[in-house]
Structure formats: structure tokens, C-alpha cells
Amino acid sequence: MPEIGEVARIVSYIHKHLVGKTLSVVKAQHDENVFGKVGTTAAEFEKALTGKKVLDAKQQGKYFWLVMSSPPHPLCHFGMAGWFKIRNDETAYYKPTNPSDPSEWPPKYWKFAVETLESPKVEAAFVDFRRFARVRLLDCPAEEMRNTTPLKENGPDPVVDKDVVTVEWLSEKLRSKKIPVKALLLDQANISGIGNWVGDELLYDARIHPEQYSNTLTDAQIKQLHKSLHYVCSLAVETKVDSSKFPESWLFKHRWGKGKKDSPNRLPNGEKIVFLTVGGRTSAVIPSVQKKTGPVKADVKSEDQEDGKEDADETDEGREVPQKPKQRSTSNKKNVKTEVDAPESKPESVKPTRKRPSRAPRDDHNTEEPALLPAKRKSIPIPPQTLANKRKQPSRQAPVPAENDIKDEEEHEEEEAGRAGKEEVAPHSDHAAATTPPPAKRQNTTKKAAGKKVTGTRSHGVTKKAADAANGNARRRSARVNGVDH
């Protein structure tokens, strides 16, 4: 994130290229995050700046604004990755990996772009690829800008307001809160402009551990911190964050190798750099210099744990060593095995497996393979009429009854025919049995069930079972008369 020095660099470029010139062309493309979240639109921005003259550019911490010939005045914040570009003049404070092509304009990720009326013509653009930047319009006199939201909610700038940030002021601010000293410095409501690398640099220069509580610092430490605060911030602004002008002993020149294999993570004098997370940010610390002279946030949990962490850092070439998570107690939980009941060895992680069909319980002494339990199938409803037809269908080859059963079958046949009500008695002869035409059939309209064709039929109101029984009995009576033995 651009901090006090980076913003001062951009303000100097605005003074060099835009102050004293009229903006003849102003273009903006609306971004709901950049413009909308602070109550501005791209159309309003274009209308407010077009044709106006830039009189000045000012800064408070991480904010900067253009003083126009008349209100409103644009107030900008770079967020995490915003920047201000001038065509044909590199404004970056580091050597870009891929230098921008001047022929490509407006540049990539631009939010607004301006062009001056006077010669030589100047083109500038505000860019932000992460969309955390903020651009708003403040409709107030230029001299009242710092008394307007959001600037009035921010603390004093240690360079612009050097006379405000005194030892007494800093002492009162530090002792009014019990938080890690670096977290207090990063809070823009306390002091404007201090970011991650500036905070680490001034704490290293003051020989103060970043996790130590702010209200535990001695008078001597506060006095040294005040001196380091002004020294680091002033040098960053004066050099416009040109690292070639920084002292060789500064952390800034050696802190960027975290996580790289070939990085020594050491200062030129051999002092080791370790990394801690303080105030939600990765902090570079020199344990041999930044001693803990009072309670620190990590010591609230376990002082021995923090000391062990530093020892581990000393043997790990400056890389952060992840701490193992604490084992949770299972004594107060239900349905959980205690340490006594737990197995001796337990796999570190259990991969999820696909659910397989359940099997019957297996006996370790039984060598037979257990059978699979029947799988549940989706039941398909079958109409009641279809089931009745299936039950009524006779087998294709019915067994020939014995002679003593013929009479009973004839009586059963008469009963069945009587219930049907429309049975016709066939002649008792082989010729009649052979030539009796089969009853006309019509296909039952019952739907198919369970994938099988329904074969139930009817014959002009006479059931098929009754018709088959009549034909079979006629053949048996004919055979009995003729003396044929079946």
C-alpha cells in the first residue's frame, strides 16, 4: 500500500506537470467501488473538473488532493495498489518489471484521465487494478479541506504537522491505549501516513518490539520512538521513496526476501530478520535488537511459547514456522473417546471414501464371504386391474385331469359359465372341438408395468378363463365318449 513517502512522490509529480495548468479534457469511467462507495459518479467527476485550473496539490498522510480554481476539489486515496501516472514520465518509485508503453493511453486499469490545455500538453491518469482506491469530490473551500470528512477523522501528519506530533502528544497517545505499539501506529485515526514498512523501520530504529503494549513503554523509549518517527518519515518524504538514497542499514533494503530460498534475510551486520504478524500485517523484526522490555500480546497466552517461537525462527533462516494446533480436550464431550480409549496410532488425515453397499456383519473367524444385503429398488406402482389379469392368466400347458376329476371340473365349468352369463355350449365331438373358432380378442389398454407387456384379454364379454375351460371340457367329453385314453 502506498504510504506517506509514496504519496509525497506523487504530489511532487503533480506539482511538476499539472499545477498552474487548465484541464481541457477530463474522462472517467464509473467504478462503483472507486467512485460509488464515497458518493461520487464518473459523470459528476468529469463535469466538476473540466475547464478548471489546478492551483495546488496537497497531502495528509495517505490522502492527497488537487486544489482547483473553484470547488469541488478531488480527494484521492490509493488504497492497496492505486497509482498516478504521467505520460512520458515514469512515476514509479521502483523499477517496473514490465515498463508501461507510452503509446498505450489511457493505461490499463485507468479510472480517470486528464489532459492539459497549455503546451507542452500533459496527460495523466489515476489507475487501480484492485479497486480499493477511493476518489471523491469535496464541495468546500480549499482552506477547509482538512476540516472536512474524512480528513478530520484522521490523525496528524508527522511531516506536515511536525509541530503537533510532540513527545508529550505521543506519550499521551501511547499510554491511553493497551494495544501492540505497531497496531497503534498503523491506525490512521492516531497518526496519518504510517504503513507497514514505515512502521517496521521506525520501531527498529527505536529498538522497540512491535508486539509490546503501548502503555508499557518507558519515558526513554517514548522519547526515542518520537525521534525515530520523525527521522524515518521525513527521510522517506524528502527522498520521495528513492531507496538508493536510504541508509544501507535500513530494513527496507533487506526485508523483501521473505519466502525466497536464496534470500539471506539478514542485515549487512549479520543480524537476523524474522517475521511476525502484528496488527494483521507481516512485520519484520530483529530479535537481537528489538528486545521485549514489557508485556507483549503473545505473552498473554504463553511467554514460553513466544520464546520458543523466536528460537525456532533463529534456526529456520528467518521463515515463519507454523505452530502446531493445540489438542482439544475430549473429557467434556459426549460420544467421544478419551485419551485412554484412543488407539495408540492414528492417521493424520482420513480421506473421504465413497459410500458402498452395506454388508452383513462379518465374523473374523468365518472365512466365507458375507453376502451383500439386498439393495433397495425403486418401487413402480402397478394398476390393480393388471394384477388381477395376471392372476387370471392360465398356464400354457395345463395338465390333463384324471377321469374321476372330470365330473368335478364339468360342474366347476358350469358354475364359471353361469357367472359369465354369456357362455355357449360347444358340441361334443372332435370335429366341433377342432373347428371351434377362438374368441375374438381385443388388446387391454392397461399400461405396462415393471417393463413387462400385459397380456390380459377379453372375448366379447366372456372371460378368457371361462372360454378356455369350456373348450377343454368339450375335448375331454369327446375323448371319453370315443374311448380315447389321455
Protein Blocks (a to p, Z undefined) as FASTA:
>chain_A
ZZfklmmmmmmmmmmmmgopacfbdcddddfklmmmnopafklmmmmmgopacfbdcdeh
jaccdddfbdcdddddekjmgccddehiafbfbdcfbacdfklccdehiabdcddfbdcd
dddddddfkopaccddddddfklmmmpcfklmpccdfklmmmlmcfklmmmmmmmpccdf
klmmmpmklpghiafklmmmmmmmnopafkbcfklccfklmmmmmmmmmmmmmmmmmnno
paklpcfkbmklmmmmgoiaklgoiafkopacddddeehiacdddfklmccfbdcfklmm
ommlmmmmmmmmmmngopacddddddddfklpghiacfklpcfbdcfbdcdddddddddd
ddfklmbdcdddddddddddddfklmmmmmmpccfbdcdddfklmmmmmmmmmmmmmmno
paccddddfklmmmmccddddddfbdceehiacfbdceehiafklmmmmmmmmmmmmmmm
nopaZZ
